[in-house]
């Protein structure tokens, strides 16, 4: 894998024929707001293939629920997302975990699945502070029960 930085854009090349570009500044800033300021409950990211960059598609304010988050993911298109999951431990302590979700539904286009899969690790590395990663192809693989079991 080859990584070359060019004025805010990162070029990741796995082979001569497959190249993906990232523009990470705005997406990273939104993530830092979620992490440090808890400005958002979740962020949904989309790869814009024509512009060859990752953009913020949707943000959820802190009052929004897990159901709001799940409803914001398209049924037939891939996305990346981060979710700030609050929970209470067995010792009755309020805690939070930041989840990274690679959403790749079975019904999405094969090309889209390939682009998201090959770009995931590089994008996730830019989001310093991810505590748990989930990969989901249908809603049951990222249900609230999965979040609860993976949070501890």
N, C-alpha and C positions, 0 to 999 in steps of 0.2 A: 504494500500500500504506500502511496506517495502523497504527501501533504504539502501544499504550497500556499502560503498566505499572500493575498493580494488586496490591499486596501480594504480590509473588512470582509473580504470574501475568502472562503477556503475551498480549495479544489482537492477533492479526494478521488484518487484514481486506483481502482482495483485491477484494471487491465487497460489496454490501449483503447478498447471499444466502449468501456463503461465509465462515464464521468458524471459526477454530481457536484454542484456548487452550493455553498451555503452562505447566506448573509445572516450573521448571527447577532449583530448588535442589538436590534430592537427586541428580538426574542429573548436574549439573555437578560436585558433590562427588566422585562416583564417577569421573568422567573425570579430575579433578585427581589423584586417588589413582593412577590408571593412569599418567598423564603424569609426575608428580613422584616418586612413591614406587615405581612399577612394581609395585604391589600386585596387579594383574590383567594377564592376557594379552589379554583381550578383554572387551567389554561389549556386550550386545544390549539395544536399547531398543525399546519398543513404545508406540504411541499408543493410549491408552485412550479410545475415542470417547465413551463415556457420561460419563466424568469430564472429558473434554476436556483431557487432559494426557499428557505423555510420561513413562513410567516405566522403571525398570531392570527388565528381565525376567530377565536372567541375567548372571552374571559368571564368567569363567574364571580360575583361579589361574595364576600364572606358569609352572607346570610343564605346563600343558595345551598341546596341539599345534594346528597349523592345522586338522587333521582334526576335532578336538574343536570348534573354532570353527565350521567349515562345517556340522557335524552339528547345531549349536544353532540354525541358521536354519530356520524352518519351510518346507516345500516349497510351500505354497500361501497364505502370508500375508506381507505386507510387514513389514519391520523396518528400523531403522537400527542400525548397529553400528560400533564402533571396535575396531581390532586393532593391537596393538603388535608390529610385525614386525621381528625381529632378522635381520641378514644380515652377511656379510663382504664387504668391497670387494675390487677387484682388487689393491689395495695391501696386502691382508691386515689391514685394520682392522675391528674389530667395530663395527657401527652399528645404529641402530634408526630406524624410521619409523612414525609413527602414521597409520594409514589410517582414513578414514571410508567406510563402505560403505552405500549406499542400496540395499537389497535389495527388489526389486519383481518377484516371479516372474510369469510370464505367466498362471499359473493363479489368481492372487489376484483378489479382487473389484475391479471397476472403481472403485467408490466408495473403497475402501481405497487403491488406486493414486493416485487424485486427491488424497486427503487427505495421503498421504505426500509426493507430489511438490510440492504447494503449501506444505508446512510445512518442507521440507528445508533451504532456505537459512537461514531464521530459526533453526532448531534448531542447525544446524552452526556458525553464528556464535557461539553460546553456548559452544562447545567450542573455546576458544582453544588452538591448538597442533596442530591437524590439519595434516598435511603432504601427504597424498595423498588424493584422493577417487576412489572407484570407484562406478559405477552398474551394477548387475547384475540381469538378469532370469532367468538360469539359472546353475548352478554353474560352467560353463566360463568365464563372464565375470569370475569372481573366483577362478580357480584359483591355486594356489601359483606357477605360472609367471608369471601376470599380476602378482602381488605382487612377484616378483623383478625383472621387467622395469621396473615402475613405481617401485621403491625407489631406483634410482640417479638 
